[in-house]
Amino acid sequence: MKRYKKVILSILLLLLIFIGVLFFKSPNLDYVKKSQWRYEKGIKIGEGDFVDFESDTIFQLKNDTIFYNKKAKVIVKFTSEKFYLLVVKSIKTNEYGAYIDMNGHAEGFW
């Protein structure tokens, strides 16, 4: 019976580690920078519905912070290349926002 409990606890521990790695990994900032993002819901980063880092004049990505017109606006909290998703958190209000990668949108995922 004691061995059975150790096996169950080991399996649960491995499962928790797997879930932690899967869901709580650091956001892929290269993916954020190379994509064009369309606003979906929640907090907006800028005035319009699109975020693009190509020109680097309006939006900038430094470490995990997105700047709009040289002012820090949000922190990147989560990315998913599989679901074409970017989740950000406002620095001022702690509200969350969701953006969709336009490449994923063009492929018909959304």
Z-matrix of the N, CA and C atoms (Angstrom, degrees):
N
C 1 1.451
C 2 1.535 1 110.86
N 3 1.314 2 117.46 1 -38.04
C 4 1.454 3 121.52 2 -179.35
C 5 1.538 4 110.42 3 -65.31
N 6 1.322 5 116.90 4 -40.69
C 7 1.470 6 122.18 5 178.62
C 8 1.533 7 110.30 6 -64.03
N 9 1.303 8 117.11 7 -39.09
C 10 1.456 9 123.09 8 179.41
C 11 1.534 10 110.71 9 -60.74
N 12 1.326 11 116.72 10 -42.22
C 13 1.462 12 121.29 11 179.09
C 14 1.532 13 111.11 12 -65.67
N 15 1.346 14 116.56 13 -39.52
C 16 1.459 15 120.33 14 178.47
C 17 1.529 16 111.31 15 -63.88
N 18 1.324 17 116.54 16 -40.20
C 19 1.461 18 120.81 17 179.46
C 20 1.530 19 109.67 18 -65.41
N 21 1.318 20 116.97 19 -46.13
C 22 1.466 21 121.11 20 179.13
C 23 1.525 22 110.51 21 -61.28
N 24 1.319 23 117.73 22 -45.20
C 25 1.461 24 121.15 23 179.05
C 26 1.530 25 111.26 24 -63.13
N 27 1.318 26 117.16 25 -39.80
C 28 1.466 27 120.99 26 178.08
C 29 1.526 28 111.22 27 -63.79
N 30 1.316 29 116.36 28 -42.33
C 31 1.464 30 120.52 29 178.69
C 32 1.533 31 110.29 30 -64.59
N 33 1.320 32 116.70 31 -43.88
C 34 1.467 33 120.21 32 178.50
C 35 1.527 34 111.62 33 -62.68
N 36 1.317 35 116.55 34 -40.50
C 37 1.459 36 120.87 35 178.90
C 38 1.530 37 110.76 36 -63.74
N 39 1.324 38 116.97 37 -45.44
C 40 1.457 39 120.75 38 177.90
C 41 1.525 40 111.27 39 -62.98
N 42 1.309 41 116.78 40 -39.02
C 43 1.460 42 121.09 41 178.12
C 44 1.532 43 111.06 42 -63.98
N 45 1.321 44 117.02 43 -42.40
C 46 1.467 45 120.89 44 177.99
C 47 1.529 46 111.48 45 -64.38
N 48 1.314 47 116.70 46 -40.60
C 49 1.467 48 120.49 47 178.02
C 50 1.525 49 109.89 48 -64.29
N 51 1.329 50 116.96 49 -43.72
C 52 1.460 51 121.36 50 179.05
C 53 1.525 52 110.95 51 -60.98
N 54 1.310 53 117.52 52 -45.67
C 55 1.468 54 121.49 53 178.93
C 56 1.529 55 110.16 54 -63.29
N 57 1.320 56 117.03 55 -41.27
C 58 1.460 57 120.65 56 178.73
C 59 1.517 58 112.36 57 -62.12
N 60 1.321 59 116.95 58 -43.82
C 61 1.464 60 120.95 59 179.25
C 62 1.522 61 110.08 60 -67.18
N 63 1.315 62 116.51 61 -40.82
C 64 1.459 63 121.11 62 -177.22
C 65 1.522 64 112.38 63 -67.52
N 66 1.312 65 117.62 64 -44.43
C 67 1.460 66 121.17 65 -172.44
C 68 1.522 67 115.19 66 -101.20
N 69 1.307 68 118.12 67 -19.03
C 70 1.460 69 119.64 68 -174.28
C 71 1.517 70 112.48 69 -118.78
N 72 1.332 71 116.40 70 28.86
C 73 1.456 72 119.60 71 176.99
C 74 1.522 73 109.49 72 -78.16
N 75 1.298 74 116.29 73 161.92
C 76 1.463 75 120.80 74 179.47
C 77 1.522 76 110.33 75 -66.54
N 78 1.318 77 117.05 76 144.07
C 79 1.462 78 119.84 77 178.81
C 80 1.530 79 111.51 78 -63.60
N 81 1.319 80 116.79 79 147.61
C 82 1.456 81 122.70 80 178.06
C 83 1.523 82 108.70 81 -83.75
N 84 1.317 83 116.95 82 97.39
C 85 1.462 84 121.93 83 -174.52
C 86 1.527 85 112.32 84 -72.97
N 87 1.335 86 117.76 85 -26.90
C 88 1.465 87 119.82 86 174.59
C 89 1.523 88 110.26 87 -64.42
N 90 1.325 89 116.03 88 -39.91
C 91 1.463 90 121.17 89 177.49
C 92 1.532 91 110.49 90 -63.61
N 93 1.317 92 116.84 91 -40.30
C 94 1.467 93 121.01 92 178.68
C 95 1.522 94 109.96 93 -61.96
N 96 1.318 95 116.32 94 -46.21
C 97 1.467 96 120.98 95 -175.06
C 98 1.532 97 112.79 96 -67.99
N 99 1.323 98 118.03 97 -35.68
C 100 1.466 99 120.07 98 -174.78
C 101 1.532 100 113.42 99 -84.09
N 102 1.304 101 118.50 100 -9.74
C 103 1.460 102 121.64 101 -174.43
C 104 1.522 103 112.03 102 -102.90
N 105 1.330 104 114.81 103 159.11
C 106 1.462 105 121.05 104 170.61
C 107 1.525 106 106.20 105 -104.33
N 108 1.333 107 116.06 106 130.82
C 109 1.462 108 121.18 107 -171.60
C 110 1.521 109 111.35 108 -112.27
N 111 1.332 110 115.25 109 139.17
C 112 1.465 111 122.44 110 176.60
C 113 1.526 112 108.48 111 -110.23
N 114 1.318 113 116.03 112 132.32
C 115 1.464 114 122.11 113 179.35
C 116 1.529 115 110.25 114 -60.77
N 117 1.324 116 115.97 115 135.91
C 118 1.463 117 121.31 116 178.10
C 119 1.528 118 110.95 117 -114.11
N 120 1.351 119 117.35 118 -56.66
C 121 1.467 120 119.82 119 177.90
C 122 1.523 121 110.87 120 -166.28
N 123 1.334 122 115.30 121 166.76
C 124 1.460 123 120.63 122 178.97
C 125 1.520 124 112.04 123 87.06
N 126 1.325 125 115.98 124 -148.18
C 127 1.467 126 122.38 125 -177.67
C 128 1.524 127 110.33 126 -70.46
N 129 1.323 128 116.48 127 139.77
C 130 1.464 129 121.98 128 175.67
C 131 1.521 130 109.10 129 -97.57
N 132 1.329 131 115.33 130 145.61
C 133 1.460 132 120.07 131 179.59
C 134 1.522 133 110.58 132 -80.78
N 135 1.332 134 116.87 133 -42.71
C 136 1.460 135 121.77 134 -178.04
C 137 1.514 136 111.21 135 -128.84
N 138 1.335 137 115.46 136 -156.76
C 139 1.457 138 121.23 137 -177.86
C 140 1.529 139 112.70 138 -77.92
N 141 1.336 140 116.55 139 -42.44
C 142 1.463 141 121.19 140 -174.59
C 143 1.512 142 113.21 141 -91.88
N 144 1.333 143 114.19 142 -165.53
C 145 1.461 144 120.96 143 -177.52
C 146 1.521 145 113.71 144 -99.57
N 147 1.334 146 118.36 145 -0.23
C 148 1.462 147 120.67 146 -175.74
C 149 1.520 148 110.99 147 -124.67
N 150 1.337 149 114.95 148 145.18
C 151 1.462 150 122.45 149 176.38
C 152 1.516 151 106.96 150 -127.21
N 153 1.338 152 115.59 151 126.95
C 154 1.457 153 121.57 152 -178.01
C 155 1.522 154 107.98 153 -142.67
N 156 1.326 155 117.38 154 131.68
C 157 1.462 156 121.60 155 -177.36
C 158 1.524 157 112.36 156 -100.39
N 159 1.336 158 117.36 157 7.06
C 160 1.460 159 120.93 158 -175.06
C 161 1.524 160 112.05 159 -62.73
N 162 1.311 161 118.52 160 -47.04
C 163 1.465 162 120.73 161 -176.70
C 164 1.526 163 111.92 162 -81.42
N 165 1.308 164 117.72 163 -25.76
C 166 1.471 165 122.94 164 177.57
C 167 1.528 166 112.76 165 63.53
N 168 1.340 167 117.95 166 19.42
C 169 1.461 168 119.70 167 178.51
C 170 1.527 169 111.56 168 -100.98
N 171 1.323 170 116.97 169 -40.13
C 172 1.466 171 120.16 170 -179.24
C 173 1.522 172 110.57 171 -93.12
N 174 1.337 173 116.48 172 -49.50
C 175 1.465 174 121.76 173 -179.67
C 176 1.520 175 109.48 174 -111.69
N 177 1.321 176 115.50 175 134.73
C 178 1.464 177 121.57 176 174.64
C 179 1.522 178 108.79 177 -129.58
N 180 1.321 179 115.68 178 145.75
C 181 1.457 180 121.75 179 175.58
C 182 1.519 181 107.42 180 -116.53
N 183 1.332 182 116.02 181 115.70
C 184 1.468 183 121.82 182 177.97
C 185 1.518 184 107.56 183 -125.22
N 186 1.326 185 114.72 184 118.06
C 187 1.467 186 121.59 185 -172.32
C 188 1.527 187 107.67 186 55.94
N 189 1.313 188 119.27 187 -120.49
C 190 1.471 189 120.20 188 179.64
C 191 1.531 190 112.11 189 -106.67
N 192 1.339 191 117.25 190 15.45
C 193 1.462 192 122.14 191 -176.88
C 194 1.523 193 111.01 192 -108.87
N 195 1.329 194 115.45 193 133.50
C 196 1.460 195 120.89 194 175.66
C 197 1.527 196 107.99 195 -101.47
N 198 1.337 197 114.59 196 128.06
C 199 1.455 198 122.62 197 178.89
C 200 1.523 199 109.16 198 -103.88
N 201 1.316 200 116.15 199 141.01
C 202 1.459 201 122.45 200 173.81
C 203 1.520 202 107.45 201 -121.27
N 204 1.331 203 116.54 202 120.03
C 205 1.467 204 121.83 203 -175.03
C 206 1.526 205 111.64 204 51.11
N 207 1.314 206 115.42 205 45.47
C 208 1.471 207 124.81 206 176.19
C 209 1.525 208 114.53 207 67.85
N 210 1.342 209 117.45 208 14.98
C 211 1.459 210 121.56 209 176.33
C 212 1.526 211 108.87 210 -116.04
N 213 1.326 212 116.44 211 130.06
C 214 1.465 213 120.62 212 178.73
C 215 1.525 214 109.84 213 -64.14
N 216 1.333 215 116.45 214 124.78
C 217 1.461 216 120.30 215 -175.77
C 218 1.527 217 112.49 216 -113.89
N 219 1.352 218 116.78 217 -50.08
C 220 1.462 219 120.10 218 -173.31
C 221 1.525 220 110.83 219 -140.70
N 222 1.314 221 114.04 220 162.78
C 223 1.461 222 122.05 221 173.92
C 224 1.522 223 107.77 222 -113.57
N 225 1.320 224 115.63 223 135.16
C 226 1.466 225 120.83 224 177.71
C 227 1.523 226 108.12 225 -73.83
N 228 1.331 227 116.48 226 121.47
C 229 1.460 228 121.01 227 -176.87
C 230 1.526 229 112.77 228 -105.14
N 231 1.344 230 117.24 229 -31.58
C 232 1.460 231 119.89 230 -174.51
C 233 1.524 232 109.87 231 -156.71
N 234 1.324 233 116.01 232 140.95
C 235 1.461 234 121.56 233 171.36
C 236 1.517 235 108.77 234 -134.00
N 237 1.323 236 115.41 235 149.92
C 238 1.461 237 121.12 236 174.37
C 239 1.519 238 108.46 237 -142.49
N 240 1.329 239 115.60 238 110.26
C 241 1.458 240 119.44 239 176.73
C 242 1.523 241 110.28 240 -70.97
N 243 1.306 242 116.73 241 -28.14
C 244 1.467 243 120.91 242 179.30
C 245 1.526 244 111.19 243 -66.71
N 246 1.334 245 116.97 244 -39.11
C 247 1.459 246 121.55 245 -178.14
C 248 1.531 247 112.53 246 -106.83
N 249 1.353 248 116.79 247 7.78
C 250 1.472 249 122.37 248 177.37
C 251 1.528 250 111.15 249 54.72
N 252 1.313 251 117.13 250 49.41
C 253 1.456 252 121.71 251 -169.94
C 254 1.527 253 112.46 252 -125.72
N 255 1.319 254 115.36 253 140.00
C 256 1.461 255 123.69 254 172.65
C 257 1.519 256 107.35 255 -128.54
N 258 1.330 257 116.42 256 127.18
C 259 1.464 258 121.30 257 176.72
C 260 1.525 259 107.40 258 -117.54
N 261 1.327 260 115.31 259 129.85
C 262 1.462 261 122.00 260 -179.13
C 263 1.524 262 110.13 261 -123.62
N 264 1.333 263 114.85 262 159.86
C 265 1.469 264 121.16 263 178.27
C 266 1.526 265 108.51 264 -128.08
N 267 1.323 266 116.48 265 129.10
C 268 1.458 267 122.37 266 -179.31
C 269 1.531 268 110.56 267 -65.32
N 270 1.314 269 115.27 268 137.10
C 271 1.461 270 120.39 269 177.48
C 272 1.530 271 110.42 270 -71.49
N 273 1.332 272 117.05 271 -37.40
C 274 1.468 273 121.04 272 -177.40
C 275 1.526 274 113.74 273 -78.37
N 276 1.338 275 116.67 274 -46.23
C 277 1.471 276 119.68 275 -169.43
C 278 1.527 277 114.88 276 -109.15
N 279 1.326 278 117.52 277 -7.78
C 280 1.474 279 122.81 278 -176.35
C 281 1.529 280 113.42 279 64.29
N 282 1.340 281 117.34 280 14.08
C 283 1.461 282 120.74 281 175.46
C 284 1.525 283 109.19 282 -77.66
N 285 1.319 284 115.63 283 153.79
C 286 1.448 285 121.67 284 178.13
C 287 1.525 286 110.43 285 -102.65
N 288 1.324 287 115.08 286 154.29
C 289 1.452 288 121.54 287 175.35
C 290 1.513 289 109.70 288 -139.64
N 291 1.335 290 115.78 289 153.05
C 292 1.462 291 121.30 290 -179.81
C 293 1.516 292 109.63 291 -121.62
N 294 1.317 293 115.38 292 138.73
C 295 1.454 294 123.52 293 177.33
C 296 1.525 295 108.58 294 -130.13
N 297 1.336 296 115.43 295 147.65
C 298 1.457 297 122.44 296 -179.18
C 299 1.523 298 109.00 297 -111.67
N 300 1.335 299 116.15 298 134.21
C 301 1.460 300 122.19 299 175.92
C 302 1.527 301 108.62 300 -66.32
N 303 1.326 302 117.20 301 125.41
C 304 1.464 303 121.13 302 -177.30
C 305 1.524 304 112.40 303 -64.60
N 306 1.342 305 118.49 304 -26.30
C 307 1.463 306 120.30 305 175.34
C 308 1.521 307 110.06 306 -63.73
N 309 1.309 308 117.35 307 -42.63
C 310 1.458 309 121.20 308 176.80
C 311 1.510 310 111.44 309 -65.76
N 312 1.335 311 115.53 310 -37.89
C 313 1.458 312 120.32 311 178.64
C 314 1.527 313 109.57 312 -64.27
N 315 1.332 314 116.40 313 -41.40
C 316 1.469 315 120.94 314 -178.96
C 317 1.522 316 111.15 315 -66.43
N 318 1.333 317 117.35 316 -30.44
C 319 1.462 318 120.70 317 179.47
C 320 1.515 319 112.25 318 -81.64
N 321 1.321 320 116.94 319 -0.38
C 322 1.443 321 120.61 320 174.49
C 323 1.521 322 115.82 321 88.43
N 324 1.340 323 116.72 322 12.84
C 325 1.460 324 118.73 323 -179.98
C 326 1.525 325 110.81 324 -67.65
N 327 1.326 326 116.88 325 -40.00
C 328 1.459 327 120.93 326 -178.21
C 329 1.475 328 109.01 327 -100.33
